[in-house]
Amino acid sequence: MNLKTEGFTLKTKNSCDSCLMPFNKDPGKRESNIYCSLCFKNGDLLYKGDSLKEFKQLCYQGMRERDINKYLAKLYCFMIGFAPRWKKYSEK
């Protein structure tokens, strides 16, 4: 695991650079070395926006649809803000 103090980026080689989902929990077939199958398909990121808040809401809805406990889903969504993809964006 690599923790950088400037902007605090959380990166592990075994998790998605966009949503931090561990690759061993990825429900699909990954097409990228750095993104999970839920974030990256057909050679492109599925969420094209730059709103971290909106992305977190989409992720939360997806986790709840997959029966992830609401408190865990909120924690996981909080962590998304530390993913490498979101380092340059603020929560707008």
N, CA, C and O of each residue as an XYZ file, in Angstrom:
368
protein
N       0.848     -1.176      0.000
C       0.000      0.000      0.000
C       0.892      1.236      0.000
O       1.940      1.262      0.645
N       0.466      2.246     -0.723
C       1.208      3.487     -0.828
C       0.325      4.637     -0.351
O      -0.735      4.883     -0.926
N       0.743      5.325      0.668
C      -0.009      6.482      1.163
C       0.823      7.732      0.936
O       1.940      7.838      1.442
N       0.287      8.675      0.180
C       0.978      9.939     -0.052
C       0.330     11.003      0.813
O      -0.895     11.067      0.916
N       1.146     11.835      1.433
C       0.580     12.842      2.318
C       0.040     14.057      1.577
O      -0.914     14.672      2.055
N       0.603     14.429      0.437
C       0.080     15.590     -0.287
C      -1.241     15.215     -0.945
O      -1.262     14.487     -1.937
N      -2.327     15.708     -0.398
C      -3.644     15.371     -0.926
C      -4.118     14.006     -0.465
O      -5.253     13.626     -0.752
N      -3.301     13.275      0.226
C      -3.598     11.939      0.749
C      -4.258     11.037     -0.288
O      -5.483     10.931     -0.345
N      -3.445     10.398     -1.092
C      -3.917      9.442     -2.082
C      -3.724      8.045     -1.533
O      -2.660      7.708     -1.014
N      -4.759      7.237     -1.652
C      -4.691      5.850     -1.212
C      -4.581      4.980     -2.447
O      -5.467      5.015     -3.301
N      -3.515      4.201     -2.565
C      -3.344      3.347     -3.733
C      -2.798      2.004     -3.309
O      -1.786      1.913     -2.614
N      -3.469      0.992     -3.729
C      -2.947     -0.353     -3.588
C      -2.913     -0.946     -4.975
O      -3.736     -0.579     -5.814
N      -1.990     -1.852     -5.246
C      -1.924     -2.422     -6.588
C      -3.048     -3.401     -6.851
O      -3.230     -3.838     -7.987
N      -3.791     -3.748     -5.844
C      -4.850     -4.741     -6.003
C      -6.244     -4.150     -5.895
O      -7.198     -4.854     -5.565
N      -6.363     -2.846     -6.176
C      -7.687     -2.223     -6.123
C      -7.837     -1.212     -7.259
O      -6.854     -0.738     -7.829
N      -9.069     -0.903     -7.565
C      -9.416      0.005     -8.660
C      -8.954      1.430     -8.352
O      -9.139      1.914     -7.235
N      -8.359      2.098     -9.331
C      -7.905      3.478     -9.171
C      -9.059      4.472     -9.126
O      -8.854      5.642     -8.803
N     -10.260      4.025     -9.444
C     -11.404      4.928     -9.455
C     -12.295      4.744     -8.227
O     -12.680      5.723     -7.590
N     -12.622      3.498     -7.894
C     -13.567      3.251     -6.789
C     -12.941      2.510     -5.603
O     -13.590      2.334     -4.572
N     -11.704      2.083     -5.743
C     -10.961      1.347     -4.711
C     -11.507     -0.054     -4.424
O     -11.137     -0.661     -3.419
N     -12.377     -0.575     -5.287
C     -12.856     -1.947     -5.078
C     -11.668     -2.908     -5.221
O     -10.915     -2.823     -6.191
N     -11.502     -3.807     -4.270
C     -10.443     -4.812     -4.406
C     -10.704     -5.667     -5.651
O     -11.832     -6.097     -5.894
N      -9.661     -5.903     -6.426
C      -9.835     -6.676     -7.656
C     -10.343     -8.087     -7.388
O     -11.015     -8.666     -8.240
N     -10.037     -8.650     -6.227
C     -10.530    -10.004     -5.933
C     -12.029    -10.020     -5.639
O     -12.618    -11.096     -5.530
N     -12.662     -8.845     -5.507
C     -14.119     -8.747     -5.311
C     -14.832     -8.306     -6.593
O     -16.057     -8.179     -6.614
N     -14.071     -8.077     -7.648
C     -14.635     -7.603     -8.916
C     -15.553     -8.669     -9.511
O     -15.120     -9.796     -9.753
N     -16.832     -8.315     -9.750
C     -17.794     -9.314    -10.234
C     -17.666     -9.645    -11.718
O     -18.256    -10.622    -12.178
N     -16.915     -8.862    -12.469
C     -16.821     -9.084    -13.915
C     -15.406     -9.376    -14.363
O     -14.522     -9.659    -13.554
N     -15.211     -9.301    -15.673
C     -13.884     -9.512    -16.264
C     -13.249     -8.143    -16.513
O     -13.792     -7.325    -17.255
N     -12.115     -7.907    -15.897
C     -11.438     -6.614    -16.027
C     -10.775     -6.469    -17.386
O     -10.187     -7.414    -17.910
N     -10.879     -5.267    -17.949
C     -10.225     -4.937    -19.214
C      -9.019     -4.033    -18.988
O      -8.317     -3.683    -19.936
N      -8.778     -3.659    -17.745
C      -7.715     -2.713    -17.426
C      -6.923     -3.224    -16.227
O      -7.446     -3.950    -15.382
N      -5.667     -2.834    -16.174
C      -4.832     -3.212    -15.029
C      -5.081     -2.332    -13.815
O      -4.714     -2.693    -12.696
N      -5.712     -1.162    -14.035
C      -5.878     -0.233    -12.919
C      -7.331      0.044    -12.550
O      -7.593      0.650    -11.511
N      -8.289     -0.391    -13.384
C      -9.702     -0.152    -13.096
C     -10.476     -1.463    -13.038
O     -10.134     -2.428    -13.721
N     -11.526     -1.490    -12.213
C     -12.377     -2.676    -12.105
C     -13.341     -2.739    -13.295
O     -13.438     -1.798    -14.082
N     -14.043     -3.851    -13.408
C     -14.974     -4.042    -14.526
C     -16.206     -3.148    -14.413
O     -16.896     -2.933    -15.409
N     -16.495     -2.624    -13.227
C     -17.647     -1.736    -13.063
C     -17.312     -0.290    -13.437
O     -18.213      0.498    -13.724
N     -16.041      0.057    -13.436
C     -15.624      1.424    -13.770
C     -15.130      1.559    -15.210
O     -15.170      2.651    -15.777
N     -14.666      0.462    -15.802
C     -14.011      0.530    -17.114
C     -14.530     -0.581    -18.020
O     -14.407     -1.763    -17.700
N     -15.114     -0.188    -19.160
C     -15.616     -1.162    -20.143
C     -15.371     -0.633    -21.540
O     -15.393      0.576    -21.772
N     -15.138     -1.538    -22.462
C     -14.952     -1.187    -23.878
C     -13.901     -0.097    -24.079
O     -14.068      0.798    -24.908
N     -12.829     -0.183    -23.315
C     -11.707      0.730    -23.477
C     -11.892      2.130    -22.915
O     -11.117      3.029    -23.241
N     -12.905      2.335    -22.075
C     -13.152      3.676    -21.550
C     -13.791      3.610    -20.162
O     -14.439      2.625    -19.807
N     -13.596      4.671    -19.390
C     -14.255      4.769    -18.089
C     -15.748      4.970    -18.297
O     -16.156      5.715    -19.188
N     -16.557      4.318    -17.491
C     -18.007      4.434    -17.630
C     -18.528      5.763    -17.100
O     -19.433      6.349    -17.693
N     -17.974      6.242    -16.003
C     -18.381      7.548    -15.475
C     -17.443      8.594    -16.055
O     -16.256      8.620    -15.730
N     -17.966      9.441    -16.898
C     -17.143     10.425    -17.606
C     -17.080     11.775    -16.891
O     -16.269     12.630    -17.248
N     -17.922     11.966    -15.899
C     -17.978     13.248    -15.208
C     -16.778     13.485    -14.308
O     -15.894     12.639    -14.175
N     -16.775     14.665    -13.691
C     -15.701     14.996    -12.760
C     -16.234     15.340    -11.373
O     -15.530     15.949    -10.567
N     -17.475     14.951    -11.096
C     -18.076     15.216     -9.792
C     -17.883     14.010     -8.873
O     -18.515     12.968     -9.046
N     -17.011     14.175     -7.912
C     -16.768     13.106     -6.947
C     -18.041     12.790     -6.177
O     -18.339     11.625     -5.911
N     -18.788     13.823     -5.821
C     -20.031     13.622     -5.073
C     -21.016     12.760     -5.870
O     -21.619     11.836     -5.325
N     -21.174     13.066     -7.154
C     -22.084     12.289     -8.005
C     -21.598     10.845     -8.156
O     -22.394      9.907     -8.111
N     -20.283     10.675     -8.335
C     -19.722      9.329     -8.473
C     -19.957      8.515     -7.200
O     -20.305      7.336     -7.267
N     -19.765      9.148     -6.044
C     -20.007      8.459     -4.774
C     -21.471      8.035     -4.650
O     -21.763      6.944     -4.159
N     -22.390      8.896     -5.094
C     -23.817      8.555     -5.041
C     -24.117      7.352     -5.927
O     -24.861      6.455     -5.529
N     -23.541      7.332     -7.125
C     -23.744      6.190     -8.028
C     -23.181      4.905     -7.419
O     -23.801      3.845     -7.494
N     -22.005      5.017     -6.820
C     -21.386      3.846     -6.190
C     -22.224      3.359     -5.012
O     -22.426      2.155     -4.848
N     -22.710      4.283     -4.199
C     -23.541      3.913     -3.053
C     -24.786      3.157     -3.522
O     -25.129      2.114     -2.966
N     -25.457      3.687     -4.542
C     -26.652      3.018     -5.077
C     -26.312      1.614     -5.574
O     -27.049      0.662     -5.321
N     -25.191      1.497     -6.280
C     -24.768      0.193     -6.782
C     -24.463     -0.794     -5.665
O     -24.815     -1.970     -5.757
N     -23.814     -0.321     -4.616
C     -23.503     -1.199     -3.490
C     -24.768     -1.647     -2.771
O     -24.890     -2.810     -2.387
N     -25.702     -0.733     -2.592
C     -26.962     -1.093     -1.922
C     -27.753     -2.094     -2.764
O     -28.397     -2.989     -2.218
N     -27.709     -1.948     -4.094
C     -28.378     -2.911     -4.975
C     -27.745     -4.294     -4.860
O     -28.401     -5.305     -5.113
N     -26.480     -4.336     -4.481
C     -25.767     -5.602     -4.301
C     -25.823     -6.062     -2.841
O     -25.049     -6.924     -2.425
N     -26.738     -5.484     -2.076
C     -26.991     -5.862     -0.681
C     -25.816     -5.627      0.262
O     -25.663     -6.344      1.250
N     -24.994     -4.639     -0.032
C     -23.946     -4.258      0.909
C     -24.596     -3.400      1.993
O     -25.367     -2.488      1.692
N     -24.285     -3.694      3.238
C     -24.807     -2.961      4.390
C     -24.645     -1.455      4.176
O     -23.606     -1.007      3.691
N     -25.665     -0.676      4.535
C     -25.634      0.766      4.254
C     -24.485      1.486      4.954
O     -23.958      2.464      4.424
N     -24.092      1.019      6.133
C     -22.994      1.667      6.846
C     -21.652      1.355      6.184
O     -20.786      2.223      6.076
N     -21.495      0.119      5.747
C     -20.277     -0.231      5.012
C     -20.228      0.523      3.693
O     -19.171      1.018      3.301
N     -21.361      0.613      3.006
C     -21.417      1.332      1.730
C     -21.017      2.796      1.927
O     -20.306      3.359      1.094
N     -21.463      3.411      3.010
C     -21.094      4.808      3.286
C     -19.597      4.930      3.554
O     -18.954      5.873      3.093
N     -19.049      3.982      4.295
C     -17.613      3.988      4.565
C     -16.823      3.827      3.269
O     -15.873      4.569      3.023
N     -17.213      2.864      2.443
C     -16.524      2.642      1.171
C     -16.607      3.884      0.288
O     -15.634      4.242     -0.375
N     -17.760      4.537      0.279
C     -17.922      5.749     -0.532
C     -17.052      6.889     -0.013
O     -16.523      7.673     -0.801
N     -16.904      6.984      1.289
C     -16.000      7.983      1.856
C     -14.574      7.736      1.360
O     -13.862      8.677      1.009
N     -14.166      6.480      1.333
C     -12.808      6.122      0.922
C     -12.535      6.438     -0.548
O     -11.387      6.683     -0.920
N     -13.565      6.437     -1.382
C     -13.388      6.697     -2.816
C     -12.678      8.028     -3.053
O     -11.919      8.167     -4.012
N     -12.922      8.992     -2.192
C     -12.282     10.296     -2.341
C     -10.765     10.251     -2.281
O     -10.105     11.202     -2.700
N     -10.202      9.171     -1.772
C      -8.751      9.020     -1.672
C      -8.164      8.212     -2.827
O      -6.955      7.989     -2.872
N      -9.002      7.776     -3.752
C      -8.533      6.994     -4.902
C      -7.722      7.887     -5.842
O      -8.004      9.080     -5.958
N      -6.724      7.321     -6.510
C      -5.876      8.121     -7.406
C      -6.646      8.923     -8.459
O      -6.265     10.053     -8.763
N      -7.704      8.369     -9.013
C      -8.460      9.086    -10.044
C      -9.039     10.398     -9.520
O      -9.160     11.360    -10.279
N      -9.390     10.454     -8.269
C     -10.101     11.607     -7.708
C      -9.187     12.597     -7.003
O      -9.663     13.585     -6.443
N      -7.899     12.352     -7.022
C      -6.963     13.228     -6.318
C      -7.079     14.679     -6.788
O      -6.980     15.601     -5.978
N      -7.288     14.887     -8.086
C      -7.302     16.251     -8.626
C      -8.660     16.940     -8.522
O      -8.780     18.128     -8.820
N      -9.682     16.195     -8.098
C     -11.032     16.762     -8.016
C     -11.419     17.016     -6.567
O     -11.021     16.281     -5.663
N     -12.191     18.055     -6.367
C     -12.763     18.281     -5.041
C     -14.184     17.744     -5.057
O     -14.694     17.376     -6.116
N     -14.821     17.694     -3.913
C     -16.202     17.188     -3.845
C     -17.158     18.271     -4.285
O     -17.655     19.047     -3.469
N     -17.415     18.321     -5.595
C     -18.392     19.301     -6.083
C     -19.622     18.610     -6.569
O     -20.562     19.265     -7.019
